[in-house]
Amino acid sequence: MNAIALLTQEHEKLRPFLHSIAEACSEKNTGALNQALDAAQRTLSVDLDHHIGLEDTVVFPRFAQSIGAEMVEVFIDDHREIQSMRDRLYSADTSERHSLALALEEMLQEHMDREEHMLFPAATNEMKRELLELESD
């Protein structure tokens, strides 16, 4: 499968959870936020860590060879910050949850948008098509 198509599909699976989190935060509804975070927990932990691992260890090293390591390093640094903020969010007390949830939602949305509008097009334009293909499981 094409790596960019797969990563974009995974972004689309995450967006509804982020929308629910943002909505609960904007309404300052603690109950709704807790429900949204509970519903998103697997996606924001196991699925997100798998996605980041795929990018960091398989896809981004390929990108770096074609478009330069400097461009890719920014996204890898984002990943560490996203994971750290996610971990703080899930261990935070109620008083911090709204601000951390909103910060994480904004960071993830912005990160995915930059990948989809900057990084992925640059890689598509510069890389040979076969380098964008991932082995099927």
Secondary structure by P-SEA (a helix, b strand, c coil): ccaaaaaaaaaaaaaaaaaaaaaaaaaccaaaaaaaaaaacccccaaaaaaaaaaacccaaaaaacccaaaaaaaaaaaaaaaaaaaaaaaccccaaaaaaaaaaaaaaaaaaaaaccaaaaaaacccccccccccc
